[in-house]
C-alpha cells in the first residue's frame, strides 16, 4: 500500500490527493475533460488498477470529490481548439 499523503482541503475535509489515488484520479478525469469513470491505482498512476466494481463506497466518494473539486475550480486541459 502506498503511504504517501498529499492533502487538499475541500468541502470541509482534507482529502488524500496522493498521485494515483481516488481523489487524484477523479480530478484528473475532470481536468482532461473525460467523463466520470471511478477508478484508482494502488500505487502510483499505472500501478495496480482498481476499477469501480472493486471500489469501496468511501473510495467512490473520494473519486467523486476529486472530480467535483476540479469542476469547481475549472482547471481544464487546453487542447488548443481555440
Beta strands, then each sheet from edge to edge (+ up, - down):
strand 1: 7-10
strand 2: 13-16
strand 3: 39-41
strand 4: 49-51
sheet 1: 1+ 2-
sheet 2: 3+ 4-
end
